[in-house]
Amino acid sequence: MFLDPSLVVQSAVSSFNNAAIVAPTFFWSTLLMLPLFALVYFFGNDFINRLPWKDLANPKIRTFNFAFCVELIIFIWLILMHGNYEVLRESTSNLPFIISGILFFTTASIVQKLKVINPPMPARFQNIKRKRLFVWALFIALSVTAGFAGMPTVWGFLMQSAAVMSGILVGRAWNRGLSPIMFTSFLIFALTTIILMQPEFFRFGQLGSLTVIHKFFVLLVSFLSIAIFSIRNINPRGKIRHSAFIKLKWMARIVAGLCLILFVLTESVPVFLGLSGVLFVSFAISIWHSESIPDKLSKKLWAALLCSFGVMISLPLITAFGILYWINLPKSNVIKQTKFLL
């Protein structure tokens, strides 16, 4: 190694990167951005009202438009921010396949939402829509750009390009969209899982050396996502007897606690998914036992999810959207309202 000076430099750079990537850089960046987030909290609505696109301030479709913006940001982030798969240390990684699948569903959802928001757009955008050759050239250019993030292999390029183009075609034919909150929550949970699979690829941390802060935000995003899934898919019935409810909840808590300890020790993705499954069952039991759910709780949790995910992936714009969505919801004690799930 010492015969080639370039190898010495490369080894030093690699060691520096590996050491730096262990530190919770995303957390310190967030602390430095707190003044910016304070400005968003106090003046964000004034800024939104000054924008030409007035639908962002419309309370009836705010959730739809905020979800659309978040999906678009995530789509661009996946393509532009991580370089190619050559940085992976494991040649047998499933990461390229999973990211291609996420790009496919995200592209389909974005295009479907564009169909919904297209009619009230300005006339100049309507004129662009009528130029089919230009539109298809734009679609092809977008899919080719996405393909370059799948390099260095030709198959990686073709797979990612095909995923985006297929998503465009499916989105154009997709007439009924999914719930914006549900889809974005599932998207964020899936991204959190693959970040845990390959934290180095996402500049999040070094596998096997995640700090307590790394693990805390992974678990926080998981908790919020599972809580949203539970609240929006399970109806309160009040049918479980109190004695049975207490026993079931303690069983779920014990299993969840064991999974939590095992995850902290191993950072294992299967354990993380198992913990998420146990949390879903535990939350489902609480909801079945309850007579009702606090109003707009899932929307409050969704706003908190956007803030947490934006912090975890160092995308302050997503955190800003979460703050803007939060301040436009009715004030309530979310922590107190969420305690019934535990």
Stockholm file with secondary structure:
# STOCKHOLM 1.0

chainA/1-342         MFLDPSLVVQSAVSSFNNAAIVAPTFFWSTLLMLPLFALVYFFGNDFINRLPWKDLANPKIRTFNFAFCVELIIFIWLILMHGNYEVLRESTSNLPFIISGILFFTTASIVQKLKVINPPMPARFQNIKRKRLFVWALFIALSVTAGFAGMPTVWGFLMQSAAVMSGILVGRAWNRGLSPIMFTSFLIFALTTIILMQPEFFRFGQLGSLTVIHKFFVLLVSFLSIAIFSIRNINPRGKIRHSAFIKLKWMARIVAGLCLILFVLTESVPVFLGLSGVLFVSFAISIWHSESIPDKLSKKLWAALLCSFGVMISLPLITAFGILYWINLPKSNVIKQTKFLL
#=GR chainA/1-342 SS CTTCHHHHHHHHHHHHHHHHHHSCHHHHHHHHTHHHHHHHHHHHHHHHHHSSCGGGGCTTTHHHHHHHHHHHHHHHHHHHSSCCGGGCSCTTCSHHHHHHHHHHHHHHHHHHHHHHHSTTSCHHHHHHHHCHHHHHHHHHHHHHHHHHTTTTSHHHHHHHHHHHHHHHHHHHHCCSCCCHHHHHHHHHHHHHHHHHHCTTTTTSCCTTCCCHHHHHHHHHHHHHHHHHHHHHHCCCCCCSCHHHHHHHHHHHHHHHHHHHHHHHHHCCHHHHHHHHHHHHHHHHHHHHHCSCCCTTHHHHHHHHHHHHHHHHTTCHHHHHHHHHHHHTSCCCCHHHHHGGGC
#=GC SS_cons         CTTCHHHHHHHHHHHHHHHHHHSCHHHHHHHHTHHHHHHHHHHHHHHHHHSSCGGGGCTTTHHHHHHHHHHHHHHHHHHHSSCCGGGCSCTTCSHHHHHHHHHHHHHHHHHHHHHHHSTTSCHHHHHHHHCHHHHHHHHHHHHHHHHHTTTTSHHHHHHHHHHHHHHHHHHHHCCSCCCHHHHHHHHHHHHHHHHHHCTTTTTSCCTTCCCHHHHHHHHHHHHHHHHHHHHHHCCCCCCSCHHHHHHHHHHHHHHHHHHHHHHHHHCCHHHHHHHHHHHHHHHHHHHHHCSCCCTTHHHHHHHHHHHHHHHHTTCHHHHHHHHHHHHTSCCCCHHHHHGGGC
//
